[in-house]
């Protein structure tokens, strides 16, 4: 028995053109795109599909029965639908065609707005961010950068920036943006620049395995926080920024800083000195070496049970083979080596990593890490079938599926649990 299907209420986002008019418009669009030196809107990521799994799950079949999650658990799903005449998987318009941005809470459609370059809403899944039950989108080109929330513009400025973080706190929109050359970043409040750091590199981003839905910027202990590093004259410096005020954490030519985060009001710094990586918290070293049996090589900081831990690669004395895992004070867990994706929950019992492709899942698109999220010790994911007529995209959680009756793809999923 198949899971429920949701009706497609696309609206009138796709103009009705005659066949000859459509052909002329298509030819003109291709001429414009290919005569340009730089594509302002990236093509949709139609590379090899990625997959997901949970170590305790047998996986999902197309015949699984759908069931509503617990009343206090709400899944939010973002999607892009296209006109039936457009082959979005070939994407000959390189992401520049008219489309519709949709947003769901479970089976309930919350939003359906016209998208595409004319609306300054990107079809690219990397530009959609579900944060606290709201859908943020980013769009940038040579004319500037636009941030929208549920289809409405909340910030806009001149200059092209790819966002690394979005946080809405106390009515103020905080953003971290990276320039086209990646040689600088800007911290803005409601679109107004507060900091611009030439040669600065922000720790984390929306693609980081240890950053939450807000990306590289986050709230901790009531403060808006992010961290970055610079290198000048052979000296590596790392800074933690709290409410717009930077504080240098380290500055030495002999140390390579791997990550900096604030956890519970304290600064955690992960850095490599000589051949070993060291984690410090509130100025004191944290024992992540499992009795001297582990040598950390690289990684990122995460918070488990409110304490700093690291996820990354390590080896053992007299053994150069790299392992991938999570380590904190008093525990170490070896994960699947060389993982493409890593997710974590509240503590060391809620950890998950996997590679792609997984046998049996080659027929599905899994665009980026936003297409899955942890729910306790389990994983929820949105998957889009490959190929025309291959089926409907769906939300998968445990043994349950929820299909969405739209022509396009699902670009992200998030969960909100009301205690």
C-alpha positions as CSV (number, residue, x, y, z in Angstrom):
1,X,0.0,0.0,0.0
2,X,1.5,3.3,-1.1
3,X,1.8,6.4,1.1
4,X,-0.4,9.4,0.6
5,X,0.2,11.8,-2.3
6,X,-0.2,15.5,-2.0
7,X,-2.0,17.5,-4.7
8,X,0.1,19.8,-6.9
9,X,-1.2,23.4,-6.6
10,X,1.4,25.1,-8.7
11,X,-0.4,28.4,-9.2
12,X,0.2,30.6,-12.3
13,X,4.0,30.9,-12.2
14,X,4.5,29.4,-15.6
15,X,3.5,31.7,-18.5
16,X,1.4,30.2,-21.3
17,X,3.3,30.6,-24.6
18,X,2.5,29.4,-28.1
19,X,4.8,26.8,-29.5
20,X,6.5,29.3,-31.8
21,X,6.8,31.9,-29.1
22,X,8.2,29.3,-26.7
23,X,10.8,28.2,-29.3
24,X,11.9,31.8,-29.9
25,X,12.1,32.5,-26.2
26,X,14.1,29.3,-25.6
27,X,16.5,30.1,-28.4
28,X,17.0,33.7,-27.1
29,X,17.6,32.4,-23.6
30,X,20.2,29.9,-24.7
31,X,21.9,32.6,-26.8
32,X,22.1,34.9,-23.8
33,X,23.4,32.2,-21.5
34,X,26.1,30.9,-23.8
35,X,27.3,34.3,-24.9
36,X,27.9,35.3,-21.2
37,X,31.3,34.6,-19.7
38,X,29.9,33.8,-16.3
39,X,26.6,32.0,-15.4
40,X,25.0,34.2,-12.8
41,X,22.7,31.3,-11.6
42,X,24.4,27.9,-11.2
43,X,23.0,24.9,-13.0
44,X,21.1,22.5,-10.9
45,X,23.3,19.8,-9.3
46,X,22.4,16.8,-11.5
47,X,25.6,14.8,-10.6
48,X,25.6,11.3,-9.2
49,X,22.8,10.9,-6.7
50,X,23.6,10.6,-3.0
51,X,21.9,8.2,-0.6
52,X,21.1,7.8,3.1
53,X,20.7,5.1,5.5
54,X,20.3,4.4,9.2
55,X,22.3,1.6,10.8
56,X,19.1,0.1,12.4
57,X,16.8,0.5,9.4
58,X,16.2,-1.9,6.6
59,X,15.5,1.0,4.3
60,X,12.3,2.0,2.6
61,X,10.4,0.4,-0.3
62,X,7.9,2.1,-2.6
63,X,5.1,0.1,-0.9
64,X,5.7,1.3,2.7
65,X,2.7,2.6,4.5
66,X,2.8,6.2,5.5
67,X,2.0,7.2,9.0
68,X,1.8,10.6,10.7
69,X,4.7,11.3,13.2
70,X,4.0,12.1,16.8
71,X,1.8,15.2,17.2
72,X,4.7,17.1,18.7
73,X,7.0,16.5,15.8
74,X,6.6,18.6,12.6
75,X,8.6,18.0,9.4
76,X,9.2,21.0,7.1
77,X,10.0,20.3,3.5
78,X,11.1,22.7,0.7
79,X,10.6,21.9,-3.0
80,X,10.9,23.3,-6.5
81,X,8.3,22.5,-9.2
82,X,8.7,23.2,-12.9
83,X,6.3,23.5,-15.9
84,X,5.6,20.0,-17.3
85,X,7.1,21.0,-20.7
86,X,10.6,21.7,-19.1
87,X,13.0,18.8,-18.6
88,X,14.5,20.0,-15.3
89,X,16.9,17.0,-15.0
90,X,18.6,18.1,-18.2
91,X,18.4,21.8,-17.1
92,X,19.2,23.3,-20.5
93,X,18.4,26.7,-19.1
94,X,21.0,26.3,-16.3
95,X,18.7,27.0,-13.5
96,X,17.3,30.1,-15.1
97,X,13.8,28.9,-16.0
98,X,10.5,29.9,-14.4
99,X,9.6,27.6,-11.5
100,X,7.7,27.5,-8.2
101,X,9.1,27.5,-4.7
102,X,7.0,25.4,-2.3
103,X,7.1,24.8,1.4
104,X,5.3,22.2,3.4
105,X,4.6,21.2,7.0
106,X,4.1,17.5,6.6
107,X,1.2,17.1,4.2
108,X,0.1,20.8,4.5
109,X,1.3,23.2,1.9
110,X,2.3,26.5,3.6
111,X,3.8,28.4,0.6
112,X,3.7,28.4,-3.2
113,X,5.4,31.4,-4.8
114,X,6.8,32.1,-8.3
115,X,10.6,31.6,-8.4
116,X,13.4,32.0,-10.9
117,X,15.7,34.9,-11.8
118,X,12.8,37.4,-12.4
119,X,11.6,36.8,-8.8
120,X,15.1,36.7,-7.4
121,X,14.4,33.3,-5.9
122,X,16.9,30.6,-6.9
123,X,15.9,27.1,-7.9
124,X,19.2,25.7,-6.7
125,X,18.8,23.5,-3.6
126,X,21.9,25.0,-1.9
127,X,20.1,28.4,-1.8
128,X,17.2,27.1,0.4
129,X,17.5,27.1,4.2
130,X,14.8,25.9,6.6
131,X,15.2,27.6,9.9
132,X,12.8,27.4,12.8
133,X,9.8,26.5,10.7
134,X,10.5,29.3,8.1
135,X,12.0,29.0,4.6
136,X,14.8,31.4,3.7
137,X,16.1,31.7,0.2
138,X,19.2,33.5,-1.1
139,X,19.8,34.9,-4.6
140,X,22.8,36.7,-5.9
141,X,24.0,38.0,-9.2
142,X,25.8,41.0,-10.7
143,X,23.0,43.3,-9.5
144,X,23.3,42.3,-5.8
145,X,22.1,39.9,-3.1
146,X,18.6,39.2,-2.0
147,X,17.4,37.3,1.1
148,X,13.8,36.3,1.4
149,X,11.8,34.6,4.1
150,X,8.7,32.7,3.0
151,X,8.9,34.4,-0.3
152,X,9.1,38.0,1.1
153,X,12.3,40.1,0.8
154,X,13.8,40.7,4.3
155,X,17.2,42.1,3.2
156,X,18.8,43.2,0.0
157,X,22.1,44.9,-0.9
158,X,24.4,45.6,-3.8
159,X,27.3,43.3,-4.4
160,X,27.3,39.5,-4.9
161,X,27.6,37.3,-1.8
162,X,27.1,33.6,-1.2
163,X,25.7,33.2,2.3
164,X,27.5,31.1,4.9
165,X,25.0,31.8,7.7
166,X,21.5,33.3,8.5
167,X,20.2,34.0,11.9
168,X,17.0,35.9,12.8
169,X,17.2,37.1,16.4
170,X,15.0,39.7,18.2
171,X,13.7,41.1,14.9
172,X,17.2,41.5,13.4
173,X,18.5,39.5,10.4
174,X,22.2,38.5,10.8
175,X,24.0,37.2,7.8
176,X,27.5,36.1,6.9
177,X,28.4,36.4,3.2
178,X,31.4,35.4,1.1
179,X,32.5,37.3,-1.9
180,X,32.9,35.8,-5.4
181,X,36.6,35.5,-5.0
182,X,36.3,33.9,-1.5
183,X,39.0,36.4,-0.4
184,X,36.8,38.3,2.0
185,X,33.6,37.9,4.0
186,X,31.0,40.4,5.4
187,X,28.9,40.3,8.5
188,X,25.6,42.2,8.1
189,X,22.6,43.2,10.2
190,X,19.5,43.7,8.1
191,X,21.7,44.0,5.1
192,X,23.9,46.7,6.6
193,X,27.6,45.7,6.8
194,X,29.0,45.7,10.3
195,X,32.3,43.9,9.5
196,X,34.2,43.1,6.4
197,X,37.4,41.1,6.7
198,X,39.8,40.9,3.8
199,X,41.6,37.6,3.7
200,X,39.3,36.2,6.4
201,X,37.9,32.6,6.2
202,X,34.8,31.8,8.2
203,X,34.8,28.5,10.1
204,X,31.8,26.5,9.0
205,X,28.9,27.2,6.7
206,X,25.7,25.6,5.5
207,X,27.7,22.7,4.1
208,X,29.5,22.0,7.3
209,X,28.7,18.7,9.1
210,X,28.8,20.4,12.5
211,X,26.8,23.5,11.8
212,X,23.1,23.7,12.5
213,X,20.3,25.0,10.3
214,X,21.6,28.6,10.6
215,X,25.1,27.7,9.2
216,X,28.2,29.4,10.4
217,X,26.4,32.0,12.5
218,X,24.5,30.9,15.6
219,X,23.2,31.9,19.0
220,X,24.9,30.7,22.2
221,X,24.4,32.0,25.7
222,X,22.3,34.8,24.4
223,X,25.0,36.1,22.0
224,X,25.2,36.0,18.2
225,X,28.4,34.1,17.4
226,X,30.7,33.1,14.6
227,X,34.4,32.5,14.1
228,X,37.0,33.1,11.4
229,X,40.7,32.9,10.8
230,X,43.3,34.9,8.9
231,X,46.9,34.3,7.7
232,X,49.4,37.1,7.3
233,X,53.2,37.0,7.4
234,X,53.1,33.3,8.2
235,X,51.1,33.9,11.3
236,X,47.8,32.1,11.7
237,X,45.2,34.0,13.8
238,X,41.7,32.8,14.9
239,X,38.9,35.0,16.2
240,X,35.7,34.4,17.9
241,X,33.0,37.1,17.3
242,X,30.3,37.7,19.9
243,X,27.7,40.3,19.1
244,X,29.9,41.9,16.5
245,X,33.0,42.1,18.7
246,X,36.0,39.9,17.6
247,X,38.3,38.4,20.2
248,X,41.6,36.7,19.1
249,X,41.8,33.1,20.3
250,X,45.1,32.1,18.9
251,X,47.9,33.8,17.0
252,X,51.1,31.9,16.2
253,X,53.1,30.7,13.2
254,X,53.5,27.2,14.6
255,X,49.8,26.4,15.0
256,X,47.1,25.6,12.4
257,X,43.6,26.4,13.7
258,X,41.0,23.8,12.6
259,X,37.9,25.2,14.2
260,X,36.5,27.6,16.8
261,X,33.1,27.5,18.4
262,X,31.4,28.9,21.5
263,X,29.6,26.3,23.6
264,X,27.6,27.3,26.7
265,X,29.4,30.6,26.9
266,X,32.9,29.1,26.7
267,X,35.3,29.2,23.8
268,X,36.4,25.8,22.3
269,X,39.4,25.8,20.0
270,X,40.6,22.9,17.9
271,X,44.1,23.3,16.5
272,X,47.0,21.2,15.1
273,X,50.5,21.7,16.5
274,X,53.1,19.6,14.9
275,X,51.6,16.2,14.2
276,X,48.8,16.2,16.7
277,X,45.5,18.1,16.9
278,X,44.5,19.5,20.3
279,X,41.1,20.6,21.7
280,X,40.9,23.3,24.4
281,X,37.8,24.6,26.2
282,X,37.8,27.6,28.4
283,X,41.6,27.7,28.1
284,X,42.1,24.2,29.3
285,X,43.0,21.0,27.3
286,X,40.3,18.4,26.7
287,X,41.3,14.8,26.8
288,X,40.1,13.4,23.5
289,X,42.9,10.8,23.1
290,X,41.3,7.8,24.7
291,X,44.2,7.0,26.9
292,X,46.9,7.9,24.4
293,X,45.5,5.4,21.9
294,X,44.3,8.1,19.4
295,X,46.2,10.8,17.4
296,X,43.8,13.3,15.9
297,X,44.7,14.6,12.4
298,X,41.8,17.0,11.6
299,X,38.2,17.7,12.3
300,X,35.5,20.1,13.5
301,X,34.0,21.0,16.9
302,X,30.5,19.9,17.9
303,X,28.5,20.0,21.1
304,X,27.4,16.7,22.6
305,X,25.5,16.8,25.9
306,X,26.6,20.4,26.2
307,X,30.3,19.5,26.1
308,X,32.8,20.1,23.3
309,X,33.7,17.1,21.1
310,X,35.3,16.7,17.7
311,X,34.5,14.8,14.5
312,X,37.2,14.0,12.0
313,X,40.1,11.8,11.1
314,X,42.5,10.1,13.5
315,X,45.0,7.3,13.6
316,X,46.6,5.2,16.2
317,X,50.3,5.1,17.3
318,X,52.4,3.0,15.0
319,X,49.5,2.8,12.6
320,X,49.1,5.3,9.8
321,X,45.7,4.1,8.6
322,X,43.2,7.0,9.0
323,X,39.9,6.4,10.8
324,X,36.9,8.6,10.9
325,X,35.0,9.1,14.2
326,X,33.8,11.3,17.0
327,X,35.8,11.9,20.2
328,X,35.1,13.7,23.5
329,X,36.2,13.6,27.1
330,X,35.7,10.0,28.2
331,X,34.4,8.5,24.9
332,X,35.5,7.7,21.3
333,X,33.3,6.3,18.6
334,X,34.7,5.0,15.3
335,X,32.4,5.8,12.3
336,X,32.2,4.6,8.8
337,X,35.5,5.6,7.2
338,X,35.6,8.4,4.6
339,X,32.0,9.3,5.2
340,X,30.3,11.7,2.7
341,X,27.7,12.7,5.3
342,X,27.7,13.0,9.0
343,X,24.7,13.9,11.3
344,X,24.5,14.1,15.0
345,X,21.9,14.7,17.7
346,X,22.0,15.6,21.4
347,X,24.7,13.1,22.6
348,X,27.1,10.4,21.6
349,X,24.3,7.9,21.1
350,X,22.8,10.0,18.3
351,X,25.5,9.8,15.6
352,X,25.2,8.7,12.0
353,X,27.5,8.7,9.0
354,X,27.2,7.2,5.5
355,X,28.7,7.1,2.1
356,X,27.1,7.4,-1.3
357,X,26.1,5.7,-3.4
358,X,24.3,3.0,-1.3
359,X,23.3,-0.1,-3.3
360,X,19.6,0.1,-4.1
361,X,19.4,3.9,-3.9
362,X,21.2,4.7,-7.2
363,X,17.8,5.9,-8.6
364,X,17.4,8.8,-6.3
365,X,18.8,12.4,-6.0
366,X,20.0,13.4,-2.6
367,X,21.3,16.9,-3.4
368,X,23.1,18.1,-0.2
369,X,23.1,17.7,3.6
370,X,20.0,19.8,3.9
371,X,18.1,16.9,2.4
372,X,18.3,15.0,5.7
373,X,18.0,15.8,9.4
374,X,18.3,13.9,12.7
375,X,15.2,13.1,14.7
376,X,16.5,11.6,17.9
377,X,18.7,8.7,16.9
378,X,16.9,8.3,13.5
379,X,17.2,10.1,10.2
380,X,14.6,11.8,8.1
381,X,15.4,12.4,4.4
382,X,13.8,13.8,1.2
383,X,14.6,11.8,-2.0
384,X,13.8,12.6,-5.6
385,X,13.6,9.8,-8.2
386,X,15.8,10.1,-11.2
387,X,14.4,9.9,-14.7
388,X,11.1,10.9,-16.2
389,X,8.1,8.9,-14.9
390,X,10.2,7.3,-12.2
391,X,7.8,8.3,-9.4
392,X,7.1,11.1,-7.1
393,X,9.6,12.7,-4.7
394,X,9.0,11.8,-1.0
395,X,9.9,12.3,2.6
396,X,11.2,9.2,4.3
397,X,11.4,8.6,8.0
398,X,11.8,5.1,9.5
399,X,9.5,2.8,7.6
400,X,7.2,5.6,6.6
401,X,7.0,7.7,3.3
402,X,5.0,10.8,2.4
403,X,4.9,11.5,-1.4
404,X,4.5,15.0,-2.9
405,X,2.6,15.3,-6.1
406,X,4.8,17.8,-7.9
407,X,7.0,17.8,-11.1
408,X,10.4,18.8,-9.7
409,X,12.5,18.0,-6.6
410,X,12.6,18.3,-2.8
411,X,15.4,20.6,-1.8
412,X,15.5,20.3,2.0
413,X,13.9,19.0,5.2
414,X,13.9,20.1,8.8
415,X,12.2,18.9,12.0
416,X,10.7,21.0,14.8
417,X,9.8,19.2,18.1
418,X,7.5,21.0,20.5
419,X,8.1,19.7,24.0
